[in-house]
Amino acid sequence: MNIYIYGGNSFRTEIHKVLDHGNVRFKIEDGNIIDIILLDKLKETIKENPSELFLIDQTKIIEDDFISKYLKFLVPKDGISKHFLDQYGLGDISLRELKDLIIYIDKRIEAMAELKPKLKAEEITTIEEMFDCYA
C-alpha cells in the first residue's frame, strides 16, 4: 500500500512529521510515502488505483457550493473537486487531530494485510489450502 500526500508545503511537512513519529514508513511493507505536487498527477493516480491511501489537504478540496460556482476567484487553482473524490470512493474523512491519522493508517494497514493471501500461489497444493488462505 502506498500513501500519497497532496497539499501545500506546510501540510506535506506536517504529515511527514506525523508519519515519522508513528513509524508508518516501517509498517507499510511493500509501499512508499509519495508526495504529489501536480493536480493532474493526483487525478491520474486516483484513477489508476483508488484503493491506495490519499492524504489531501482540506484546503485543496473544492466543495460544490455557491462559492465554487459563482466566486471562482476564491477557489484554489490546484484544488480537487469533492465530487471527483466521491466518484472514486475517496469520501471525506476528516480528522480532528493529526494523532488520529496514525490510528486510521494502522487500521488501513491491518485491513490490507487481512486481504493478502496467507500462502504464496506456489505453496498451495490442495483446494483446502486455497480456501484457508483467504479465510
N, C-alpha and C positions, 0 to 999 in steps of 0.2 A: 504494500500500500504506500502510495506517495502522498505527501502533504504539500499542497500548493498554497502559496501566500500571495494575495493580491491587495494592494493598498499603497498608501503613501510611505515614505521612508521611515517616519516615526512609528507607524503601525507595524511595518515589517520588522523593524528593530526590536520593538516591544514583544512581538510574537516570538522572535528568535530567542530572546532572553527567557521567556516563559517556557518555551520548548526545551531549552538547555537546562533550565532549573529542574524540569520534570524528567530529565533524561530520556526524552522521547526519541532522540536520534538512535539510542541503543535499543529501544523497544520495537522499532519498525525494522524487521529483519531484512527484507528484500526491497525496501523502499528508500526514498530520499525526501528531503525537505527542499522544495524548489520555490524560488521567488519568481513571480511572473510580473513583468513590468508593463507589457503591452496588452491592451484590451482585446485585440484580435487573437493573440496567443491564448488568453484566458478562455475566450469563447471556443476556440478550436480544441483546446484541452478538455473542456467540459463536454463538448460534443463527442469526442473520442472515447472518454471514459468517465462518465458521471458518477461512478461508484467510488472514485478516489475522494480524499478529504480536501475540501477547499475552504480556506480561511480568508474571507473577504471583508475588508474594512467597511463598516456600516455606512460611512460617508460616501462610499462608491456605489452603493445600491440605490437605484432610482425607482422610487415608488410611482405607480400610475395614479397620479392625483392632479389637482389643479395646478400646482407649481410646475410639475414636469411637462404639462401640456401647454400652458399659457405663459409661464415665466421661464422660458428655456435658458435665459442667461444665468439663472440660479442653479441650474443642474450641472454637475461636473462633466466635462467633456470626455473624461476617461471612465465614466460611470457605466455600470451594467444594469440592465433592466431586471426588476424583480420578477416580471413575467417570464423572462428568459430563464432565470434560475429555477422558477417553479416548473417550467416546462420540462426540465431535465431532472426533476426530483431533488433539487437542492433548495428545499424550503428554508425559510428564515429561522435559524436557530440563534437566538440572542442569548448572550451570557452576561450576567450581572457583573461578574468579576473574572479576571483572567485566570485565576487559580481553578475556576470551574472548567476551563478549557482542558486542562490536564486530565481531569476526571472523564470528560467527554471523549477525549482522544484514547484514553485507556480502554474505555468501553468499546469504541470502534475497533481497536486493535484486537481485543478479545473476540468480538463478533466475527472479524475477518479470519482469525485463527480457527474458529469453530467451523467455518465454511470450507477450510482446506482439507483435503483428504489426509487421513492419518497414515496411510501407506502410499508409497510410490506405485505407479502403474506396474512396473516390472516386479514388485514384491507381492502383488495379488495373484494367488494361484487358484482360488476357488470362488464360487459365487457368494458364499457366506462371507468371505473376507471382503468382497466388494461392498456388500450391504453393511457390514460392520464398519467399514472405512468411513461411511457418510452418516452413521447413526449418532 
